[in-house]
Amino acid sequence: MIFLRHPFRVVFWGGVFWGASVGWGAPPAPVLSPGDNFEKHCIDCHGANGKSQTRLGRKSGAKDLTNAESMGKLSDAEIFKTIKFGRKNSKGEEKMEPFAGAMADAEIDALVGWVRGLMK
């Protein structure tokens, strides 16, 4: 009965519960710059310079991102797909983990352009 005397409370609390159900209150995931995403997700295998001369890079056979000849054979769509879904060898063993859950498509698009900038 107290809510009937104070209609604002009904509207306020109804809005709070409705807002919580549609995602209000949860901050959006931060969008990182391509360089920050490279540092966060790629540097362990590809190295800071993109040459893949790290221990993990050599072990997994990571591509040298600075090699214009081999990178030139890949389309932006192929690079996007590799980043998003990962890479497996002919035996089906994962060689590069997928980043679909870690980056939005727009972030992956930006990262593709950033990786292209590493080519020499």
C-alpha positions as CSV (number, residue, x, y, z in Angstrom):
1,M,0.0,0.0,0.0
2,I,2.9,2.3,0.6
3,F,3.7,2.2,-3.2
4,L,0.3,3.5,-4.0
5,R,0.8,6.6,-2.0
6,H,4.2,7.1,-3.6
7,P,3.9,6.4,-7.4
8,F,7.4,7.7,-7.9
9,R,8.8,4.7,-6.0
10,V,7.0,2.2,-8.3
11,V,8.3,4.0,-11.4
12,F,11.8,4.3,-10.0
13,W,12.2,0.8,-8.8
14,G,10.5,-0.6,-11.9
15,G,13.0,1.3,-14.0
16,V,15.9,0.0,-11.9
17,F,14.8,-3.6,-12.3
18,W,14.0,-3.1,-16.0
19,G,17.3,-1.4,-16.6
20,A,19.2,-4.2,-14.9
21,S,17.5,-6.7,-17.1
22,V,18.5,-4.9,-20.3
23,G,22.1,-4.4,-19.2
24,W,22.2,-1.0,-17.5
25,G,24.7,-0.9,-14.8
26,A,27.2,-3.2,-16.6
27,P,29.9,-1.1,-18.2
28,P,30.6,-1.9,-21.8
29,A,33.8,-3.8,-22.5
30,P,36.6,-1.4,-23.3
31,V,37.7,-1.1,-26.9
32,L,41.4,-1.2,-27.2
33,S,43.6,0.4,-29.9
34,P,45.1,-2.0,-32.4
35,G,48.5,-1.5,-30.8
36,D,47.1,-2.3,-27.4
37,N,45.4,-5.4,-28.7
38,F,48.6,-6.5,-30.4
39,E,50.5,-6.1,-27.2
40,K,47.8,-7.9,-25.2
41,H,47.1,-10.8,-27.5
42,C,49.9,-11.2,-30.1
43,I,53.2,-10.2,-28.7
44,D,53.9,-13.4,-26.9
45,C,54.2,-15.3,-30.2
46,H,54.8,-12.6,-32.8
47,G,57.1,-10.5,-30.7
48,A,57.1,-6.7,-30.4
49,N,58.5,-6.3,-33.9
50,G,56.2,-8.9,-35.5
51,K,59.1,-11.2,-36.6
52,S,57.9,-14.2,-34.5
53,Q,61.3,-14.8,-33.0
54,T,60.0,-15.6,-29.6
55,R,60.1,-19.0,-28.0
56,L,56.3,-19.5,-28.4
57,G,56.5,-18.1,-32.0
58,R,59.2,-20.5,-33.1
59,K,57.4,-23.4,-31.3
60,S,54.0,-22.7,-33.0
61,G,55.4,-21.7,-36.4
62,A,53.9,-18.2,-36.1
63,K,54.1,-16.1,-39.2
64,D,56.7,-13.4,-39.6
65,L,54.3,-10.4,-39.9
66,T,57.1,-8.2,-41.3
67,N,57.7,-10.5,-44.4
68,A,56.0,-8.6,-47.2
69,E,56.2,-11.6,-49.6
70,S,54.3,-14.1,-47.4
71,M,52.0,-11.5,-45.9
72,G,51.3,-10.2,-49.4
73,K,49.8,-13.5,-50.3
74,L,47.1,-13.2,-47.6
75,S,44.0,-11.1,-48.1
76,D,42.7,-8.9,-45.3
77,A,39.7,-11.3,-45.0
78,E,42.1,-14.2,-44.5
79,I,44.1,-12.4,-41.8
80,F,40.8,-11.4,-40.1
81,K,39.6,-15.0,-40.2
82,T,42.8,-16.3,-38.7
83,I,42.7,-13.7,-35.8
84,K,39.1,-14.4,-35.1
85,F,39.0,-18.2,-35.4
86,G,42.6,-19.1,-34.9
87,R,44.8,-21.5,-36.9
88,K,45.2,-25.2,-36.8
89,N,47.9,-27.4,-38.5
90,S,47.1,-30.3,-40.9
91,K,46.7,-32.6,-37.9
92,G,44.0,-30.4,-36.4
93,E,46.3,-29.1,-33.6
94,E,45.7,-25.5,-32.5
95,K,48.7,-23.4,-33.5
96,M,47.0,-20.0,-32.9
97,E,44.2,-19.5,-30.5
98,P,41.0,-17.8,-31.6
99,F,40.4,-14.3,-30.4
100,A,36.6,-14.1,-31.3
101,G,35.7,-13.8,-27.6
102,A,38.5,-11.4,-26.7
103,M,38.0,-8.8,-29.5
104,A,35.1,-7.3,-31.3
105,D,35.0,-7.5,-35.1
106,A,35.8,-3.8,-35.3
107,E,38.9,-4.3,-33.1
108,I,40.0,-7.2,-35.3
109,D,39.5,-5.1,-38.5
110,A,41.7,-2.4,-37.0
111,L,44.3,-4.9,-35.9
112,V,44.4,-6.3,-39.5
113,G,45.4,-2.8,-40.7
114,W,47.9,-2.4,-37.9
115,V,49.5,-5.8,-38.7
116,R,49.8,-4.8,-42.4
117,G,51.8,-1.8,-41.2
118,L,54.5,-4.2,-39.9
119,M,55.4,-5.4,-43.4
120,K,58.7,-4.2,-44.8
